[in-house]
């Protein structure tokens, strides 16, 4: 079991403790954390996180391929296979990132917004 995080804070359980998650919910939480954390920002764990924040410095034509590489790299330590990564530009300098994963014959889809 892992402590539940939401927007970088632990989630209270309503009885003076902290909510815990396990299984698929814990995996989804770890995946989102690895994708949103900036790779290299943790000095004692330099490979934690992703380089998705660098997408905006690339030409638009290279962003989708880079997104696949960055997602695969970020999730290399998790027990998942990256099946599909779709980067869809949005107005205002952002893009929607949809990631389809498989883990032990079960699918897991995550979606987040990234700056481009």
Buried (B, 14 or more C-beta within 10 A) or exposed (E): EEEBBEEEEEBEEEEEEEBBBEEEEBBBBBBBBBBBBEBEEEEEEEEBBBBBBBBBEBEEEEBBEBBBEBBBBBBEEBEBEBEEBBBEEEEEEBBEBBBBBEBEEEEBEBEBEBEB
